């Protein structure tokens, strides 16, 4: 079996994680060190089944679209676009998307 070296930049021990401000643990999660910290088997199985069902349904939260203001075209670019209708069409198409 091939040995794997751990990245020294990633905190490994509880002390290193605490010193790093809890970095590496998502959303303030705590490190599970004992089996007694986990919920009962029935609850775990139910949570896993819910996760599998959500993954199978491919449900994702709706993406919020943010309207961005139209960018201002620098004068040099505007002059260059006037000289090349093809470039102007490509630029207009890129701005709309």
N, C-alpha and C positions, 0 to 999 in steps of 0.2 A: 504494500500500500504506500502510495506517495505521500510524503508529509507536506503540509501546507503551512506556509509562514504567514502570520497575522500582520496586518498593516500596523506599523508602530504609531501612526497618527490617530488611529481609532482607539478610544478609551476601552479598556478591557475589564478592569476591576471596578468594584463599586466605588472605591475611592477616586479612581480616575474619572469615572462618569460624574460623580458629585463635583469634582474639581472643574470639570468641563461644563458645569451648569446643567447637567442632565442631557447633554447632547448625545444623540444616537438613539434615544428612546422617544418614540413618536407621541405627541400630544400629552406629555407629562406622564406617560405610562410608567409603571413601576416594574422592576425586574422580578420575575417569578423565580423564587429560590426554593420553594417547598410545594409539594403536591397539594397541601392543605389550602394554599392560596387560590387554587383553581375552583370554579364552581362544580357542583355535583355532575356526575357523568350524564344524567338525563338532560341537564341544562346545556352541557357542552355539545352533546349530540344534536340537540334541537338547534343550537346556534350554527353548528356546522351545516346542518341540512338547510337552514335559511340562507346561508352564504352560498351554498351550491346552487340553490334555486335562483338566487339573484344573478349569479354568474351565468347560469344556463339561459336566463331570460335576457341577458345582456342589457339590463336596466342601468341607465346612467342618468345622473341629474341633468336637467336641461342647462345648456350652456348659455350664460348671459352675454348677450352681444352689447358691446359698448360702442356707441356712435362716436367716431373720431372726426374732428374737424378736417376740412379739406386743407391740405398743405399749401403753403404759398410757394409759388414758382419763382426762383431767383431770376432776375432780369437777363443774365447771361444765358440761362437755359431757355427762357422764353424766346430769345432771339434765335438761338440754334434750332429750336423746334419749328419756328416759322420758315426756316430754310429747308427743312426736311419733313414733308407731309407724312412719310412713312414712320419716322421717328415720333412725330406728334401723335399719330394714331396709336402707336404702341404705348406711349406715355399716358395717353388718355385712358386706354384700356387698363393699364396698371393702376392708375389712380382710382378707378371705379371699383376694383376688386378689393 
